[in-house]
Amino acid sequence: MSGKNIGIEHTDARPKYETKKDVLRRKEGIGRSVYLATPVEPDEPWRNAKQLRKEIKSNEPGAGWGDQDGIDRDWINVMLYFIDKKEKKLNAPDFFRFDQNWLLIRNAWPFPSVNLPNAIMHLSSQIVPGNIKLEFHRVFIISSSDRGPVCEIAEHGFTLHPRNDLW
């Protein structure tokens, strides 16, 4: 693009146990068809299948999500976790670098409702002034639900790009 080679690293921002729970729901037919998403930390330790079955069957809401600012802060922390995780990979000696390296995060974290313009503004304000050194030239965050804007963060700030629905 514009005479530059661009490498795009991508990742799914999804709790590691959610995929396993989905498999158990389908394979074993356990749990409700509609279930409650509960707050979870990105580095939460893995739980075995027996514990996951118990969680699926109980479908407890947990401690709750808190206020909107808390949800937005949690979203920011999850995005920073995945950015940091991928930057470690980018900085590994055997990682091939391009003229520009971009990161694409597909956000599949189970948040009830994130005020995306507010959250991305605060995420960008932590990165852009140098509080957090961004190793990627650009970071894009898209929703797994195929709705909402495409968030772009670069050293100059952030942009929310409207998503085009081709169908």
N, C-alpha and C positions, 0 to 999 in steps of 0.2 A: 504494500500500500504506500503510495507516494515514494516509491523507490526504496522502501525499508522492508526488511523481513520482520514480521510480527509473530511471536510465539504466544499461544493462548493456553494457559494452564486453567483447568476447570475442576470444580469440586461441587459436591452436593452438601449443603448445610442441613443435615438431618440427624437427629439423635440416633446413635448406633443401635439402640435396642428397638426402635420403631419398626425397622424392616423385619426384624425377627418376630415381633408381635404380629405384624401383618401376615406373615407366613403362617404362624400358629392359628390365627383367626380363620384363615382360608382352609388350611389343611385339616384342622381338627374341628372346625365349625363351632368354635367357642366364642363367647362374648357377644355383645350386642352389635347390630349392624351400624348403629350410631353410638359413638362413644366419646368420652370427654378427653380432650388433650390436657395434660398436666404439665406444670412447669418442670423443667429439667435443665441441668447444667451440661455444657458441652463435654467436660471431662469426667462425667459421672462413670463410676466403675460398672463394668459389665455384670449383668445378672443372669443366672442360669435359666433354662427353659421352665423349670418348676416355679421359680419366682415370677417369671413373666406371665405364665398361665394364671397364677393367683391374681396378679394385677389386672389382667384382662377380665377375669370373672368378677372381680370386686368393682371395677370401673369407678374407683373413688376419685373425687376431684382434687384431692390433696389440699395443700395450704391455700390455694387460690393464686390469682395472678397479681393482685394488688391494683394500684392506680395506673392511669395511662402513662405517666412519666416513668413508673417502674417497668412497665412493659417495654417502653421505648429503650430504656437503659439496658434491659436484658437483651433486647434485639441487638443493640450496639455491641454488647459484650460477646454475643454469639458470633457476629460478623468479624470482630477483632480476633477471636479465637481461630476462625478459619483462615483469615488473612495471615496471621502469624504462623499457623501450621504450614501453609503453602509457601510462605517466605523462607522458612527453614529449608524446604525442599529446593527452592530457587537458589539458595546460597550454598547448597551442597557442591562439593568440588566436581562431581561427575555430571552436574546438570548442565545441559547445553543451553546457552543464552543466545537470544536473537538481538537485533537492533533495538527492538522494544519487546518487553514482556508484559502481557496483560493477564489479568486473573478474572475469570468468570465464576461467580458463585450463584448456584441455583438454590434459592432459599426455600427449603422445605421444612423449616423448623416450626413446630406446632404452637404458634402464638395466636391468641384469639383475635387481636386487632392491633396493628401497629400503625401509628400515625407516621407514615413513611416520609413525608416531607420534613417533619420535625426530627425524626430519628436519623435520617441521612444527613441533615444539616449538622446535628451534633456529632455524628460519626466523622464527617468531613472536618469539623472544627478541631477534632482531636488529631487528625492526620495532617491536614494542610499546614498549620503553623509550625510543624516540626515536633510536636509532642510525641508523635510516633513516626519513625522514619519509614516511609513507604518504599519498598524495594521494587514493586511493580510500577510500570509507567501509568497504568490505568487499572482500576478495579471496577468491574460491572457486577451488579447484583440484580438478578431477575427472580420473580416469584414462580414457584412451581405450579401455581394455579393458572398460569398464563394470563393473569390480569395485572393491572397496575403498571406503572412506568418501569422503564429500565433505568436503574440508578448507575451513574458513572461518577467515579471519584478519581481525580488526578491531582497533581501538586498545585494546580491553579484553583481548585475548588471542586464543586460537584454540579452535576446536571441531572435532571429527571427527564428522560426522553419518553415521549408517549409511545405506547406500544401499538403497532399497527395490526389490526385484525384483518387478515387477508381473506377470511371466509365469511 
